[in-house]
Structure formats: C-alpha cells, structure tokens
C-alpha cells in the first residue's frame, strides 16, 4: 500500500501540520507502510496520480486541508482518504453553520452573534453578556481568537479576527471546565480535561507551553462522562462527520455541557489531544495512525 501523508499546506496552521505529518509518517513507516510526505504547497495534486498513491492520510489542518476543498479534489481523483467527507469537513470548519445545525438538532451550544464592521459592538456585548469569545468562523488552533472582558475591547478583537476570515462571531464565554473528546470510528475516546494558566486554551497553550495540564481521567463520574461522550458523538454525526476527529466543549458551573466546535483533522503532534486519549484507551500512537488509515474511503 503506497500512502501519501498530506502535510504542510498553505493555511495559517502550516507549521503545526508539518509536525503532525512528520510524526504520522514515522508511525506508518514503523508499521511497514510505504508512506511518503506530500506537501500540496510544493506539489500540484496531479503529482498524486503520477506517484501512484493508493491512499492519502490527511494531516493538513485548517483551510485547503480540513474544509472540504481537498476532500473534493481527492474524490475527483478517486483516491481513498482519511477523515470526514466533503460535507462533514466543510460544516465542521464553518463554526457559524455548525452552531446553527446543532441548534436545529436541539444540541447545546453557547449563544452568539455575527460581527461585521458595522456592528454595534457595545449592544452585542450587552445582549450576550461578558466575557465573550471572538472567533474567525473558518480557522482552527484558536488562531485569531480573543477573550473579551469589556465592551470596549470588542472592536479590537473583531479587527484581529477579521484578519483571518471575513466571517467573525462573538460567542458567550462559558465559565467552567474545558473538555475534549476524541472520536475514532463510532467510539468516543476518554474525555480529557484541559487546564491552562492562560486566558483560554489558545495556540500557545496548545502547541508551545509546558504548563498546560491534560487530565485523564477527566474527574467526572463515570455516568456523567458517558453522557458527555454520547453528546459528542451526536454533535459529530449531526455535522455529517466520520472516521475520526475531536469535539471540544465546556461544562458550566452547573455541570451542563456546551458544544464549541468539531475538528475533523485534529493535531497529531506530541502536544495533541487525540493521541493522548487514544493512549488512555490502550492504543499506541502507531495503532491510532493505522486505525485512521484503515478507515480511509472515497466519498
């Protein structure tokens, strides 16, 4: 089996993708897979045909890797690929439409408003309440995100976010416990509780800082953990996602869950969460990569 590990790319998450892809490549080769690095920023997709690849392991984060565009190209080429299909990838990448779908399905997600240059920022802060999270709609790894504690900070947070995407939302901040659930096939992996001394679990906390704490077991009673895992599976499936991924959420002070987002190509670095959860479930990093590869599909 000749496999292209797609890594790098041209999104704002390129550096993280290069790290993820390098580790995936090493893991597959350690299992005897004929795996090769393939950076779409350096090679046209026609090189996938010339290289006679049978499968593509997608380790591209963010735009042009996680948003459905690449998945559509691979389907056109008839090449099996890992992770969610075109629709699931596009919906999960788009935080606005993901939230609207969850609301239609009766799934809990924090209240939000769409921001633009003409927004009455103080009115938005009054309606949603403070603090707020301001997010580019189509970015990952917390890039361009800000936590806003005062109404006067909202315009500046919008200006930062709009540098990364024309679509920006303000979302009510949920004060409580941050959790994440890795998804592998039809299974939700053990929940991880995230603790950081930073304002929120931002890019630095995810990939650079050594003071972020990852707690497995997460500390919830077993019945509550199962309940949250089932909610995460419902949220994942509601967006037509499949294969593998990660669902991020908050538990408020009353213990009620609030869905934040789904990542269809989560990080696979040494700081990444899905490998940690898989390890807690008895799967080595190499086992995890092989499970993901074996689930590859076309459409």
C-alpha positions in Angstrom: 0.0 0.0 0.0 1.5 3.3 -1.2 0.3 6.2 1.0 0.7 9.9 0.7 0.8 11.7 4.0 -0.5 15.2 3.2 1.1 17.8 5.4 2.1 21.4 5.5 -0.2 23.1 3.0 -0.8 26.9 2.9 -3.1 27.6 5.8 -2.3 29.5 9.0 -1.7 26.2 10.6 1.1 25.1 8.3 3.8 24.7 11.0 1.5 22.5 13.2 0.6 20.4 10.2 4.3 19.8 9.3 4.8 18.5 12.9 1.7 16.3 12.8 2.6 14.9 9.4 6.1 14.1 10.3 5.0 12.0 13.3 2.3 10.3 11.3 4.8 9.5 8.5 7.2 7.9 11.0 4.5 5.9 12.7 3.2 4.5 9.4 6.7 3.6 8.2 7.3 1.9 11.5 4.4 -0.4 10.7 5.8 -1.2 7.3 3.6 1.1 5.3 5.1 2.6 2.1 4.4 6.1 3.2 5.7 9.4 1.7 5.4 13.0 2.7 3.4 15.1 0.3 3.1 18.9 0.7 0.4 20.4 -1.5 2.0 23.8 -1.2 5.0 22.4 -3.1 3.4 19.9 -5.4 0.2 20.0 -7.5 -2.4 17.4 -6.9 -1.6 15.8 -10.3 1.5 14.5 -8.6 -0.6 12.2 -6.5 -1.6 10.4 -9.7 2.0 10.4 -11.0 3.1 9.0 -7.7 0.6 6.1 -8.0 -0.6 6.5 -4.4 -3.4 4.3 -3.3 -4.4 6.3 -0.2 -4.0 9.7 1.3 -3.6 10.3 5.1 -4.7 13.9 5.6 -2.6 15.7 8.2 -3.4 19.1 6.9 -5.0 21.5 9.4 -7.2 24.5 8.6 -8.1 25.8 5.1 -7.4 23.8 2.0 -7.0 20.6 4.1 -9.7 20.4 6.6 -12.5 22.4 5.0 -13.8 20.0 2.3 -11.9 21.5 -0.7 -9.1 18.9 -0.6 -11.6 16.1 0.1 -13.5 17.1 -3.1 -10.3 17.0 -5.2 -9.3 13.6 -3.8 -12.8 12.2 -4.6 -12.4 13.6 -8.2 -9.1 11.8 -8.4 -10.7 8.6 -7.0 -8.1 8.4 -4.2 -9.1 7.0 -0.8 -8.5 9.5 2.0 -8.8 9.6 5.8 -11.3 11.5 7.9 -14.6 13.2 7.1 -16.0 13.6 3.6 -16.6 16.9 1.7 -19.8 17.9 3.6 -18.7 17.0 7.1 -15.3 18.7 6.6 -16.9 21.9 5.3 -19.6 22.1 8.0 -17.2 21.4 10.9 -14.8 24.0 9.6 -17.5 26.6 9.5 -18.2 27.4 13.2 -21.3 29.5 12.3 -23.1 26.8 10.3 -22.0 24.1 12.8 -23.7 26.1 15.6 -26.8 26.6 13.5 -27.1 22.9 12.8 -26.6 22.0 16.4 -29.3 24.4 17.4 -31.6 22.9 14.9 -30.9 19.5 16.3 -31.5 20.7 19.8 -27.9 20.3 20.9 -26.5 22.9 23.4 -24.0 25.5 22.1 -23.3 29.0 23.5 -25.4 31.9 22.3 -23.6 34.0 19.6 -23.9 36.9 17.2 -22.3 37.6 13.8 -20.0 40.6 13.7 -19.0 42.9 10.9 -17.5 46.3 10.5 -20.9 48.0 11.0 -21.8 46.1 14.2 -22.8 47.9 17.3 -20.2 46.2 19.5 -21.5 47.6 22.8 -25.0 46.4 22.0 -23.6 43.0 21.2 -21.8 42.8 24.5 -24.9 43.9 26.3 -27.1 41.2 24.6 -24.7 38.3 25.0 -23.1 39.4 28.3 -19.4 39.5 29.2 -17.0 37.9 28.9 -17.1 36.9 25.2 -15.1 34.8 22.8 -14.5 36.4 19.4 -13.6 33.9 16.7 -12.9 33.8 12.9 -15.5 31.4 11.6 -13.1 29.4 9.4 -9.9 29.0 11.4 -8.5 26.4 13.8 -5.9 26.1 16.5 -7.5 29.2 18.2 -5.8 31.4 15.6 -7.3 34.9 15.6 -9.4 34.2 18.8 -9.7 36.6 21.7 -11.4 36.6 25.1 -13.2 40.0 25.6 -13.9 41.1 29.2 -15.0 44.7 28.5 -17.3 46.1 25.8 -14.6 48.5 24.7 -12.3 45.6 23.8 -14.8 44.0 21.3 -13.9 46.2 18.3 -10.2 45.4 18.6 -10.9 41.7 19.0 -13.0 41.8 15.8 -10.2 43.6 14.0 -7.8 40.8 14.9 -10.3 38.0 13.9 -11.2 39.6 10.5 -7.5 39.4 9.5 -8.0 35.6 9.3 -11.6 35.4 7.9 -14.2 37.8 6.7 -16.8 35.9 8.8 -16.5 36.5 12.6 -18.7 35.6 15.5 -18.9 36.7 19.1 -19.8 33.8 21.4 -20.9 33.9 25.1 -18.0 32.7 27.2 -18.9 29.6 29.3 -17.2 29.7 32.7 -16.4 26.2 33.8 -14.5 23.1 32.8 -13.0 22.7 29.3 -13.2 19.2 27.9 -12.4 17.5 24.7 -13.5 14.2 23.2 -11.5 12.3 20.6 -13.7 10.4 18.1 -12.4 7.2 16.5 -14.9 5.5 14.2 -18.1 5.0 16.2 -16.4 5.4 19.6 -15.8 8.5 21.8 -12.4 8.1 23.5 -11.8 9.0 27.2 -12.5 12.7 27.9 -9.6 15.0 28.6 -9.9 17.9 31.0 -7.8 20.9 30.0 -6.3 23.4 32.4 -4.1 26.3 31.5 -3.0 29.4 33.4 -3.6 31.5 30.2 -6.9 33.3 29.4 -8.1 30.3 27.5 -6.7 27.3 25.6 -5.1 29.3 22.9 -2.4 28.5 20.3 0.4 28.9 22.8 -1.3 26.6 25.3 -1.9 24.0 22.6 1.5 23.8 21.0 4.1 25.7 22.9 3.5 26.0 26.6 4.7 23.4 29.1 2.3 24.5 31.9 -0.9 23.2 30.2 -2.4 20.3 32.2 -4.2 17.4 30.5 -6.2 15.3 33.0 -7.1 11.7 32.1 -9.3 10.5 33.7 -11.1 13.8 33.5 -12.6 13.6 37.0 -16.2 13.3 36.1 -18.3 10.4 37.5 -18.4 7.5 35.0 -22.1 8.0 34.2 -21.6 11.7 33.5 -18.6 11.0 31.3 -20.6 8.5 29.3 -23.4 11.1 28.9 -20.9 13.7 27.6 -19.3 11.2 25.3 -22.7 10.4 23.8 -23.4 14.1 23.3 -20.1 14.5 21.5 -20.9 11.6 19.2 -24.3 13.2 18.4 -22.6 16.5 17.7 -20.0 14.8 15.4 -22.7 12.9 13.4 -25.0 15.9 13.2 -22.3 17.6 11.1 -22.0 14.6 8.8 -18.5 13.9 10.2 -17.0 10.4 10.1 -13.8 8.5 10.5 -12.0 10.4 13.3 -11.9 13.8 14.8 -12.3 15.8 18.0 -15.2 17.6 19.7 -14.4 20.5 22.1 -16.9 21.6 24.7 -17.3 23.3 28.1 -19.1 22.2 31.2 -20.6 25.2 33.0 -20.6 25.6 36.8 -23.9 23.7 37.0 -22.4 20.8 35.1 -24.3 21.5 31.9 -22.4 20.9 28.6 -22.0 23.4 25.8 -20.6 22.4 22.4 -17.8 24.7 21.0 -16.5 23.1 17.8 -15.5 19.9 15.9 -12.1 19.4 14.4 -12.1 16.9 11.5 -8.2 16.8 11.2 -7.0 17.3 14.8 -3.4 17.8 15.7 -1.2 14.7 15.8 1.8 16.4 17.5 3.4 15.5 20.8 1.1 18.0 22.5 -2.0 16.8 20.7 -5.2 15.5 22.4 -6.4 12.6 20.3 -3.2 10.7 20.7 -3.4 11.2 24.4 -7.0 10.0 24.6 -6.1 7.0 22.4 -3.2 6.1 24.7 -5.6 6.2 27.7 -7.8 3.8 25.7 -4.9 1.4 25.2 -3.9 2.5 21.7 -0.3 3.4 20.9 0.4 6.3 18.5 1.2 3.8 15.8 -2.0 1.9 16.5 -4.0 5.1 16.2 -2.4 6.0 12.9 -3.1 2.6 11.5 -6.8 2.7 12.6 -7.2 6.1 11.0 -5.6 4.8 7.7 -7.7 1.7 7.6 -10.8 3.8 7.8 -9.9 5.7 4.6 -12.6 6.0 1.9 -13.7 7.7 -1.3 -16.8 9.8 -0.7 
